[in-house]
């Protein structure tokens, strides 16, 4: 017999258990990153002027951005 089946012998134990499950679900869901819609980047500004770097620390060039755009599937 499972130990967890003893939880539901008491209504109060079941209530506290379910409250813990709901609290955990809320805590996990509220800590997720929020994805807000952002404005499209201004392509008239050169990427080299922004000081943006990639994961290795190298400066991002307009050619890099164009190669990435060409590699992505069109919607």
HTML snippet that shows the backbone in 3Dmol.js (N, CA, C, O; Angstrom):
<script src="https://3Dmol.org/build/3Dmol-min.js"></script>
<div id="view" style="width:600px;height:400px;position:relative"></div>
<script>
const pdb = `
ATOM      1  N   UNK A   1       0.835  -1.165   0.000  1.00  0.00           N
ATOM      2  CA  UNK A   1       0.000   0.000   0.000  1.00  0.00           C
ATOM      3  C   UNK A   1       0.888   1.238   0.000  1.00  0.00           C
ATOM      4  O   UNK A   1       1.911   1.279   0.682  1.00  0.00           O
ATOM      5  N   UNK A   2       0.490   2.238  -0.765  1.00  0.00           N
ATOM      6  CA  UNK A   2       1.258   3.463  -0.865  1.00  0.00           C
ATOM      7  C   UNK A   2       1.062   4.335   0.364  1.00  0.00           C
ATOM      8  O   UNK A   2      -0.022   4.377   0.945  1.00  0.00           O
ATOM      9  N   UNK A   3       2.106   5.018   0.746  1.00  0.00           N
ATOM     10  CA  UNK A   3       2.040   5.917   1.890  1.00  0.00           C
ATOM     11  C   UNK A   3       1.125   7.096   1.572  1.00  0.00           C
ATOM     12  O   UNK A   3       0.444   7.611   2.458  1.00  0.00           O
ATOM     13  N   UNK A   4       1.109   7.526   0.310  1.00  0.00           N
ATOM     14  CA  UNK A   4       0.305   8.690  -0.053  1.00  0.00           C
ATOM     15  C   UNK A   4      -1.192   8.437   0.101  1.00  0.00           C
ATOM     16  O   UNK A   4      -1.965   9.391   0.183  1.00  0.00           O
ATOM     17  N   UNK A   5      -1.614   7.187   0.142  1.00  0.00           N
ATOM     18  CA  UNK A   5      -3.041   6.919   0.321  1.00  0.00           C
ATOM     19  C   UNK A   5      -3.507   7.289   1.729  1.00  0.00           C
ATOM     20  O   UNK A   5      -4.704   7.481   1.942  1.00  0.00           O
ATOM     21  N   UNK A   6      -2.590   7.393   2.695  1.00  0.00           N
ATOM     22  CA  UNK A   6      -2.940   7.804   4.052  1.00  0.00           C
ATOM     23  C   UNK A   6      -3.300   9.284   4.115  1.00  0.00           C
ATOM     24  O   UNK A   6      -3.981   9.725   5.041  1.00  0.00           O
ATOM     25  N   UNK A   7      -2.843  10.040   3.138  1.00  0.00           N
ATOM     26  CA  UNK A   7      -3.130  11.473   3.117  1.00  0.00           C
ATOM     27  C   UNK A   7      -4.636  11.709   3.037  1.00  0.00           C
ATOM     28  O   UNK A   7      -5.155  12.626   3.673  1.00  0.00           O
ATOM     29  N   UNK A   8      -5.327  10.899   2.273  1.00  0.00           N
ATOM     30  CA  UNK A   8      -6.734  11.143   1.990  1.00  0.00           C
ATOM     31  C   UNK A   8      -7.682  10.514   3.012  1.00  0.00           C
ATOM     32  O   UNK A   8      -8.895  10.501   2.799  1.00  0.00           O
ATOM     33  N   UNK A   9      -7.153  10.000   4.099  1.00  0.00           N
ATOM     34  CA  UNK A   9      -8.018   9.479   5.157  1.00  0.00           C
ATOM     35  C   UNK A   9      -8.614  10.622   5.973  1.00  0.00           C
ATOM     36  O   UNK A   9      -9.662  10.466   6.599  1.00  0.00           O
ATOM     37  N   UNK A  10      -7.953  11.745   5.962  1.00  0.00           N
ATOM     38  CA  UNK A  10      -8.440  12.919   6.680  1.00  0.00           C
ATOM     39  C   UNK A  10      -8.731  14.021   5.671  1.00  0.00           C
ATOM     40  O   UNK A  10      -7.931  14.271   4.770  1.00  0.00           O
ATOM     41  N   UNK A  11      -9.859  14.668   5.820  1.00  0.00           N
ATOM     42  CA  UNK A  11     -10.196  15.758   4.902  1.00  0.00           C
ATOM     43  C   UNK A  11      -9.211  16.909   5.032  1.00  0.00           C
ATOM     44  O   UNK A  11      -8.845  17.538   4.039  1.00  0.00           O
ATOM     45  N   UNK A  12      -8.775  17.187   6.284  1.00  0.00           N
ATOM     46  CA  UNK A  12      -7.832  18.277   6.482  1.00  0.00           C
ATOM     47  C   UNK A  12      -6.492  17.967   5.835  1.00  0.00           C
ATOM     48  O   UNK A  12      -5.875  18.851   5.239  1.00  0.00           O
ATOM     49  N   UNK A  13      -6.042  16.751   5.941  1.00  0.00           N
ATOM     50  CA  UNK A  13      -4.782  16.366   5.296  1.00  0.00           C
ATOM     51  C   UNK A  13      -4.893  16.501   3.783  1.00  0.00           C
ATOM     52  O   UNK A  13      -3.976  16.989   3.123  1.00  0.00           O
ATOM     53  N   UNK A  14      -6.027  16.064   3.244  1.00  0.00           N
ATOM     54  CA  UNK A  14      -6.242  16.184   1.801  1.00  0.00           C
ATOM     55  C   UNK A  14      -6.304  17.645   1.384  1.00  0.00           C
ATOM     56  O   UNK A  14      -5.794  18.011   0.325  1.00  0.00           O
ATOM     57  N   UNK A  15      -6.921  18.479   2.203  1.00  0.00           N
ATOM     58  CA  UNK A  15      -7.014  19.901   1.898  1.00  0.00           C
ATOM     59  C   UNK A  15      -5.638  20.549   1.903  1.00  0.00           C
ATOM     60  O   UNK A  15      -5.308  21.308   0.992  1.00  0.00           O
ATOM     61  N   UNK A  16      -4.840  20.261   2.906  1.00  0.00           N
ATOM     62  CA  UNK A  16      -3.485  20.815   2.955  1.00  0.00           C
ATOM     63  C   UNK A  16      -2.620  20.292   1.805  1.00  0.00           C
ATOM     64  O   UNK A  16      -1.828  21.042   1.234  1.00  0.00           O
ATOM     65  N   UNK A  17      -2.768  19.021   1.467  1.00  0.00           N
ATOM     66  CA  UNK A  17      -2.013  18.440   0.353  1.00  0.00           C
ATOM     67  C   UNK A  17      -2.383  19.136  -0.957  1.00  0.00           C
ATOM     68  O   UNK A  17      -1.503  19.520  -1.728  1.00  0.00           O
ATOM     69  N   UNK A  18      -3.681  19.299  -1.206  1.00  0.00           N
ATOM     70  CA  UNK A  18      -4.103  19.931  -2.453  1.00  0.00           C
ATOM     71  C   UNK A  18      -3.702  21.409  -2.480  1.00  0.00           C
ATOM     72  O   UNK A  18      -3.368  21.946  -3.535  1.00  0.00           O
ATOM     73  N   UNK A  19      -3.737  22.059  -1.319  1.00  0.00           N
ATOM     74  CA  UNK A  19      -3.268  23.441  -1.249  1.00  0.00           C
ATOM     75  C   UNK A  19      -1.787  23.549  -1.588  1.00  0.00           C
ATOM     76  O   UNK A  19      -1.362  24.490  -2.259  1.00  0.00           O
ATOM     77  N   UNK A  20      -1.014  22.590  -1.125  1.00  0.00           N
ATOM     78  CA  UNK A  20       0.412  22.573  -1.458  1.00  0.00           C
ATOM     79  C   UNK A  20       0.651  22.369  -2.943  1.00  0.00           C
ATOM     80  O   UNK A  20       1.547  22.980  -3.526  1.00  0.00           O
ATOM     81  N   UNK A  21      -0.153  21.508  -3.554  1.00  0.00           N
ATOM     82  CA  UNK A  21      -0.030  21.276  -4.996  1.00  0.00           C
ATOM     83  C   UNK A  21      -0.370  22.552  -5.751  1.00  0.00           C
ATOM     84  O   UNK A  21       0.347  22.927  -6.679  1.00  0.00           O
ATOM     85  N   UNK A  22      -1.454  23.227  -5.370  1.00  0.00           N
ATOM     86  CA  UNK A  22      -1.848  24.465  -6.038  1.00  0.00           C
ATOM     87  C   UNK A  22      -0.815  25.568  -5.823  1.00  0.00           C
ATOM     88  O   UNK A  22      -0.511  26.329  -6.741  1.00  0.00           O
ATOM     89  N   UNK A  23      -0.283  25.650  -4.620  1.00  0.00           N
ATOM     90  CA  UNK A  23       0.731  26.651  -4.320  1.00  0.00           C
ATOM     91  C   UNK A  23       1.978  26.413  -5.179  1.00  0.00           C
ATOM     92  O   UNK A  23       2.545  27.355  -5.733  1.00  0.00           O
ATOM     93  N   UNK A  24       2.397  25.156  -5.285  1.00  0.00           N
ATOM     94  CA  UNK A  24       3.550  24.821  -6.107  1.00  0.00           C
ATOM     95  C   UNK A  24       3.299  25.172  -7.566  1.00  0.00           C
ATOM     96  O   UNK A  24       4.167  25.742  -8.227  1.00  0.00           O
ATOM     97  N   UNK A  25       2.118  24.835  -8.069  1.00  0.00           N
ATOM     98  CA  UNK A  25       1.791  25.141  -9.466  1.00  0.00           C
ATOM     99  C   UNK A  25       1.806  26.644  -9.706  1.00  0.00           C
ATOM    100  O   UNK A  25       2.329  27.099 -10.723  1.00  0.00           O
ATOM    101  N   UNK A  26       1.246  27.414  -8.797  1.00  0.00           N
ATOM    102  CA  UNK A  26       1.236  28.873  -8.938  1.00  0.00           C
ATOM    103  C   UNK A  26       2.653  29.429  -8.892  1.00  0.00           C
ATOM    104  O   UNK A  26       3.011  30.304  -9.681  1.00  0.00           O
ATOM    105  N   UNK A  27       3.456  28.918  -7.968  1.00  0.00           N
ATOM    106  CA  UNK A  27       4.819  29.401  -7.819  1.00  0.00           C
ATOM    107  C   UNK A  27       5.644  29.110  -9.071  1.00  0.00           C
ATOM    108  O   UNK A  27       6.418  29.957  -9.516  1.00  0.00           O
ATOM    109  N   UNK A  28       5.483  27.930  -9.632  1.00  0.00           N
ATOM    110  CA  UNK A  28       6.219  27.566 -10.841  1.00  0.00           C
ATOM    111  C   UNK A  28       5.748  28.404 -12.025  1.00  0.00           C
ATOM    112  O   UNK A  28       6.568  28.888 -12.806  1.00  0.00           O
ATOM    113  N   UNK A  29       4.448  28.576 -12.164  1.00  0.00           N
ATOM    114  CA  UNK A  29       3.907  29.331 -13.298  1.00  0.00           C
ATOM    115  C   UNK A  29       4.241  30.811 -13.199  1.00  0.00           C
ATOM    116  O   UNK A  29       4.481  31.452 -14.222  1.00  0.00           O
ATOM    117  N   UNK A  30       4.261  31.363 -12.008  1.00  0.00           N
ATOM    118  CA  UNK A  30       4.525  32.794 -11.880  1.00  0.00           C
ATOM    119  C   UNK A  30       6.007  33.113 -12.017  1.00  0.00           C
ATOM    120  O   UNK A  30       6.353  34.268 -12.264  1.00  0.00           O
ATOM    121  N   UNK A  31       6.892  32.137 -11.869  1.00  0.00           N
ATOM    122  CA  UNK A  31       8.312  32.405 -12.002  1.00  0.00           C
ATOM    123  C   UNK A  31       8.797  32.228 -13.434  1.00  0.00           C
ATOM    124  O   UNK A  31       9.972  32.461 -13.716  1.00  0.00           O
ATOM    125  N   UNK A  32       7.911  31.818 -14.348  1.00  0.00           N
ATOM    126  CA  UNK A  32       8.288  31.667 -15.749  1.00  0.00           C
ATOM    127  C   UNK A  32       8.563  33.042 -16.348  1.00  0.00           C
ATOM    128  O   UNK A  32       7.923  34.025 -15.975  1.00  0.00           O
ATOM    129  N   UNK A  33       9.511  33.110 -17.273  1.00  0.00           N
ATOM    130  CA  UNK A  33       9.789  34.408 -17.892  1.00  0.00           C
ATOM    131  C   UNK A  33       8.601  34.891 -18.709  1.00  0.00           C
ATOM    132  O   UNK A  33       7.917  34.100 -19.359  1.00  0.00           O
ATOM    133  N   UNK A  34       8.366  36.187 -18.670  1.00  0.00           N
ATOM    134  CA  UNK A  34       7.265  36.780 -19.414  1.00  0.00           C
ATOM    135  C   UNK A  34       7.777  37.225 -20.776  1.00  0.00           C
ATOM    136  O   UNK A  34       8.773  37.942 -20.871  1.00  0.00           O
ATOM    137  N   UNK A  35       7.099  36.800 -21.815  1.00  0.00           N
ATOM    138  CA  UNK A  35       7.481  37.169 -23.174  1.00  0.00           C
ATOM    139  C   UNK A  35       6.545  38.264 -23.654  1.00  0.00           C
ATOM    140  O   UNK A  35       5.397  38.009 -24.018  1.00  0.00           O
ATOM    141  N   UNK A  36       7.047  39.466 -23.646  1.00  0.00           N
ATOM    142  CA  UNK A  36       6.260  40.595 -24.113  1.00  0.00           C
ATOM    143  C   UNK A  36       6.608  40.855 -25.570  1.00  0.00           C
ATOM    144  O   UNK A  36       7.757  40.704 -25.985  1.00  0.00           O
ATOM    145  N   UNK A  37       5.613  41.243 -26.331  1.00  0.00           N
ATOM    146  CA  UNK A  37       5.865  41.597 -27.717  1.00  0.00           C
ATOM    147  C   UNK A  37       6.696  42.873 -27.745  1.00  0.00           C
ATOM    148  O   UNK A  37       6.369  43.860 -27.087  1.00  0.00           O
ATOM    149  N   UNK A  38       7.757  42.834 -28.502  1.00  0.00           N
ATOM    150  CA  UNK A  38       8.629  43.995 -28.606  1.00  0.00           C
ATOM    151  C   UNK A  38       8.557  44.542 -30.015  1.00  0.00           C
ATOM    152  O   UNK A  38       8.195  43.836 -30.956  1.00  0.00           O
ATOM    153  N   UNK A  39       8.897  45.772 -30.144  1.00  0.00           N
ATOM    154  CA  UNK A  39       8.909  46.397 -31.458  1.00  0.00           C
ATOM    155  C   UNK A  39      10.032  45.787 -32.293  1.00  0.00           C
ATOM    156  O   UNK A  39      11.060  45.371 -31.759  1.00  0.00           O
ATOM    157  N   UNK A  40       9.828  45.740 -33.577  1.00  0.00           N
ATOM    158  CA  UNK A  40      10.856  45.222 -34.474  1.00  0.00           C
ATOM    159  C   UNK A  40      12.082  46.123 -34.407  1.00  0.00           C
ATOM    160  O   UNK A  40      11.951  47.341 -34.284  1.00  0.00           O
ATOM    161  N   UNK A  41      13.262  45.538 -34.486  1.00  0.00           N
ATOM    162  CA  UNK A  41      14.463  46.366 -34.419  1.00  0.00           C
ATOM    163  C   UNK A  41      14.564  47.275 -35.634  1.00  0.00           C
ATOM    164  O   UNK A  41      14.097  46.938 -36.722  1.00  0.00           O
ATOM    165  N   UNK A  42      15.168  48.410 -35.433  1.00  0.00           N
ATOM    166  CA  UNK A  42      15.354  49.365 -36.514  1.00  0.00           C
ATOM    167  C   UNK A  42      16.520  48.898 -37.369  1.00  0.00           C
ATOM    168  O   UNK A  42      17.670  48.959 -36.934  1.00  0.00           O
ATOM    169  N   UNK A  43      16.240  48.437 -38.567  1.00  0.00           N
ATOM    170  CA  UNK A  43      17.278  47.906 -39.440  1.00  0.00           C
ATOM    171  C   UNK A  43      18.095  49.000 -40.105  1.00  0.00           C
ATOM    172  O   UNK A  43      19.093  48.711 -40.765  1.00  0.00           O
ATOM    173  N   UNK A  44      17.687  50.248 -39.941  1.00  0.00           N
ATOM    174  CA  UNK A  44      18.457  51.329 -40.534  1.00  0.00           C
ATOM    175  C   UNK A  44      19.722  51.612 -39.735  1.00  0.00           C
ATOM    176  O   UNK A  44      20.661  52.216 -40.255  1.00  0.00           O
ATOM    177  N   UNK A  45      19.756  51.185 -38.482  1.00  0.00           N
ATOM    178  CA  UNK A  45      20.937  51.365 -37.652  1.00  0.00           C
ATOM    179  C   UNK A  45      21.833  50.156 -37.851  1.00  0.00           C
ATOM    180  O   UNK A  45      21.375  49.018 -37.750  1.00  0.00           O
ATOM    181  N   UNK A  46      23.074  50.389 -38.125  1.00  0.00           N
ATOM    182  CA  UNK A  46      24.005  49.288 -38.341  1.00  0.00           C
ATOM    183  C   UNK A  46      24.211  48.520 -37.043  1.00  0.00           C
ATOM    184  O   UNK A  46      24.306  49.119 -35.972  1.00  0.00           O
ATOM    185  N   UNK A  47      24.278  47.203 -37.135  1.00  0.00           N
ATOM    186  CA  UNK A  47      24.468  46.376 -35.952  1.00  0.00           C
ATOM    187  C   UNK A  47      25.815  46.649 -35.298  1.00  0.00           C
ATOM    188  O   UNK A  47      25.965  46.498 -34.086  1.00  0.00           O
ATOM    189  N   UNK A  48      26.799  47.052 -36.107  1.00  0.00           N
ATOM    190  CA  UNK A  48      28.119  47.337 -35.559  1.00  0.00           C
ATOM    191  C   UNK A  48      28.097  48.547 -34.631  1.00  0.00           C
ATOM    192  O   UNK A  48      28.936  48.660 -33.737  1.00  0.00           O
ATOM    193  N   UNK A  49      27.143  49.450 -34.839  1.00  0.00           N
ATOM    194  CA  UNK A  49      27.065  50.657 -34.023  1.00  0.00           C
ATOM    195  C   UNK A  49      26.452  50.411 -32.652  1.00  0.00           C
ATOM    196  O   UNK A  49      26.609  51.233 -31.749  1.00  0.00           O
ATOM    197  N   UNK A  50      25.757  49.292 -32.482  1.00  0.00           N
ATOM    198  CA  UNK A  50      25.064  49.037 -31.220  1.00  0.00           C
ATOM    199  C   UNK A  50      25.968  48.434 -30.163  1.00  0.00           C
ATOM    200  O   UNK A  50      25.632  48.473 -28.979  1.00  0.00           O
ATOM    201  N   UNK A  51      27.098  47.881 -30.551  1.00  0.00           N
ATOM    202  CA  UNK A  51      27.994  47.239 -29.605  1.00  0.00           C
ATOM    203  C   UNK A  51      27.538  45.849 -29.211  1.00  0.00           C
ATOM    204  O   UNK A  51      28.028  45.299 -28.225  1.00  0.00           O
ATOM    205  N   UNK A  52      26.597  45.259 -29.968  1.00  0.00           N
ATOM    206  CA  UNK A  52      26.096  43.921 -29.660  1.00  0.00           C
ATOM    207  C   UNK A  52      27.162  42.872 -29.960  1.00  0.00           C
ATOM    208  O   UNK A  52      27.923  42.985 -30.921  1.00  0.00           O
ATOM    209  N   UNK A  53      27.193  41.843 -29.106  1.00  0.00           N
ATOM    210  CA  UNK A  53      28.146  40.751 -29.305  1.00  0.00           C
ATOM    211  C   UNK A  53      27.413  39.432 -29.292  1.00  0.00           C
ATOM    212  O   UNK A  53      26.289  39.335 -28.798  1.00  0.00           O
ATOM    213  N   UNK A  54      28.062  38.408 -29.844  1.00  0.00           N
ATOM    214  CA  UNK A  54      27.470  37.075 -29.815  1.00  0.00           C
ATOM    215  C   UNK A  54      27.931  36.354 -28.553  1.00  0.00           C
ATOM    216  O   UNK A  54      28.543  36.959 -27.673  1.00  0.00           O
ATOM    217  N   UNK A  55      27.635  35.065 -28.470  1.00  0.00           N
ATOM    218  CA  UNK A  55      27.948  34.294 -27.262  1.00  0.00           C
ATOM    219  C   UNK A  55      29.445  34.175 -27.008  1.00  0.00           C
ATOM    220  O   UNK A  55      29.864  33.981 -25.866  1.00  0.00           O
ATOM    221  N   UNK A  56      30.249  34.288 -28.048  1.00  0.00           N
ATOM    222  CA  UNK A  56      31.698  34.182 -27.878  1.00  0.00           C
ATOM    223  C   UNK A  56      32.352  35.520 -27.589  1.00  0.00           C
ATOM    224  O   UNK A  56      33.551  35.575 -27.315  1.00  0.00           O
ATOM    225  N   UNK A  57      31.580  36.605 -27.646  1.00  0.00           N
ATOM    226  CA  UNK A  57      32.117  37.923 -27.380  1.00  0.00           C
ATOM    227  C   UNK A  57      32.513  38.681 -28.629  1.00  0.00           C
ATOM    228  O   UNK A  57      32.946  39.829 -28.539  1.00  0.00           O
ATOM    229  N   UNK A  58      32.375  38.069 -29.789  1.00  0.00           N
ATOM    230  CA  UNK A  58      32.699  38.728 -31.050  1.00  0.00           C
ATOM    231  C   UNK A  58      31.597  39.714 -31.415  1.00  0.00           C
ATOM    232  O   UNK A  58      30.427  39.484 -31.110  1.00  0.00           O
ATOM    233  N   UNK A  59      31.963  40.795 -32.056  1.00  0.00           N
ATOM    234  CA  UNK A  59      30.984  41.800 -32.479  1.00  0.00           C
ATOM    235  C   UNK A  59      30.100  41.213 -33.581  1.00  0.00           C
ATOM    236  O   UNK A  59      30.568  40.462 -34.436  1.00  0.00           O
ATOM    237  N   UNK A  60      28.819  41.568 -33.543  1.00  0.00           N
ATOM    238  CA  UNK A  60      27.876  41.098 -34.550  1.00  0.00           C
ATOM    239  C   UNK A  60      27.895  42.072 -35.710  1.00  0.00           C
ATOM    240  O   UNK A  60      27.760  43.281 -35.523  1.00  0.00           O
ATOM    241  N   UNK A  61      28.063  41.536 -36.913  1.00  0.00           N
ATOM    242  CA  UNK A  61      28.082  42.393 -38.097  1.00  0.00           C
ATOM    243  C   UNK A  61      26.764  42.267 -38.847  1.00  0.00           C
ATOM    244  O   UNK A  61      25.975  41.358 -38.592  1.00  0.00           O
ATOM    245  N   UNK A  62      26.539  43.182 -39.766  1.00  0.00           N
ATOM    246  CA  UNK A  62      25.336  43.133 -40.591  1.00  0.00           C
ATOM    247  C   UNK A  62      25.327  41.855 -41.433  1.00  0.00           C
ATOM    248  O   UNK A  62      24.260  41.295 -41.685  1.00  0.00           O
ATOM    249  N   UNK A  63      26.489  41.391 -41.868  1.00  0.00           N
ATOM    250  CA  UNK A  63      26.585  40.149 -42.651  1.00  0.00           C
ATOM    251  C   UNK A  63      26.135  38.952 -41.808  1.00  0.00           C
ATOM    252  O   UNK A  63      25.479  38.042 -42.316  1.00  0.00           O
ATOM    253  N   UNK A  64      26.491  38.958 -40.520  1.00  0.00           N
ATOM    254  CA  UNK A  64      26.045  37.883 -39.630  1.00  0.00           C
ATOM    255  C   UNK A  64      24.529  37.871 -39.514  1.00  0.00           C
ATOM    256  O   UNK A  64      23.905  36.811 -39.563  1.00  0.00           O
ATOM    257  N   UNK A  65      23.943  39.044 -39.361  1.00  0.00           N
ATOM    258  CA  UNK A  65      22.491  39.137 -39.248  1.00  0.00           C
ATOM    259  C   UNK A  65      21.799  38.697 -40.538  1.00  0.00           C
ATOM    260  O   UNK A  65      20.759  38.039 -40.495  1.00  0.00           O
ATOM    261  N   UNK A  66      22.374  39.059 -41.676  1.00  0.00           N
ATOM    262  CA  UNK A  66      21.796  38.666 -42.958  1.00  0.00           C
ATOM    263  C   UNK A  66      21.876  37.151 -43.148  1.00  0.00           C
ATOM    264  O   UNK A  66      20.935  36.539 -43.654  1.00  0.00           O
ATOM    265  N   UNK A  67      22.996  36.543 -42.745  1.00  0.00           N
ATOM    266  CA  UNK A  67      23.138  35.093 -42.851  1.00  0.00           C
ATOM    267  C   UNK A  67      22.125  34.394 -41.959  1.00  0.00           C
ATOM    268  O   UNK A  67      21.562  33.370 -42.348  1.00  0.00           O
ATOM    269  N   UNK A  68      21.887  34.929 -40.776  1.00  0.00           N
ATOM    270  CA  UNK A  68      20.915  34.352 -39.868  1.00  0.00           C
ATOM    271  C   UNK A  68      19.498  34.484 -40.428  1.00  0.00           C
ATOM    272  O   UNK A  68      18.706  33.545 -40.360  1.00  0.00           O
ATOM    273  N   UNK A  69      19.190  35.647 -40.978  1.00  0.00           N
ATOM    274  CA  UNK A  69      17.868  35.860 -41.567  1.00  0.00           C
ATOM    275  C   UNK A  69      17.630  34.922 -42.742  1.00  0.00           C
ATOM    276  O   UNK A  69      16.514  34.435 -42.923  1.00  0.00           O
ATOM    277  N   UNK A  70      18.645  34.663 -43.534  1.00  0.00           N
ATOM    278  CA  UNK A  70      18.503  33.776 -44.689  1.00  0.00           C
ATOM    279  C   UNK A  70      18.361  32.320 -44.253  1.00  0.00           C
ATOM    280  O   UNK A  70      17.762  31.518 -44.970  1.00  0.00           O
ATOM    281  N   UNK A  71      18.902  31.971 -43.092  1.00  0.00           N
ATOM    282  CA  UNK A  71      18.832  30.587 -42.615  1.00  0.00           C
ATOM    283  C   UNK A  71      17.477  30.261 -41.991  1.00  0.00           C
ATOM    284  O   UNK A  71      17.106  29.092 -41.884  1.00  0.00           O
ATOM    285  N   UNK A  72      16.739  31.293 -41.580  1.00  0.00           N
ATOM    286  CA  UNK A  72      15.449  31.074 -40.930  1.00  0.00           C
ATOM    287  C   UNK A  72      14.361  30.858 -41.970  1.00  0.00           C
ATOM    288  O   UNK A  72      14.348  31.530 -43.002  1.00  0.00           O
ATOM    289  N   UNK A  73      13.446  29.928 -41.710  1.00  0.00           N
ATOM    290  CA  UNK A  73      12.366  29.697 -42.674  1.00  0.00           C
ATOM    291  C   UNK A  73      11.391  30.880 -42.705  1.00  0.00           C
ATOM    292  O   UNK A  73      11.142  31.522 -41.684  1.00  0.00           O
ATOM    293  N   UNK A  74      10.865  31.144 -43.853  1.00  0.00           N
ATOM    294  CA  UNK A  74       9.886  32.236 -44.001  1.00  0.00           C
ATOM    295  C   UNK A  74       8.527  31.758 -43.496  1.00  0.00           C
ATOM    296  O   UNK A  74       8.170  30.591 -43.658  1.00  0.00           O
ATOM    297  N   UNK A  75       7.791  32.650 -42.898  1.00  0.00           N
ATOM    298  CA  UNK A  75       6.462  32.286 -42.383  1.00  0.00           C
ATOM    299  C   UNK A  75       5.438  32.466 -43.440  1.00  0.00           C
ATOM    300  O   UNK A  75       4.256  32.212 -43.204  1.00  0.00           O
TER     301      UNK A  75
END
`;
const viewer = $3Dmol.createViewer("view");
viewer.addModel(pdb, "pdb");
viewer.setStyle({}, {cartoon: {color: "spectrum"}});
viewer.zoomTo();
viewer.render();
</script>
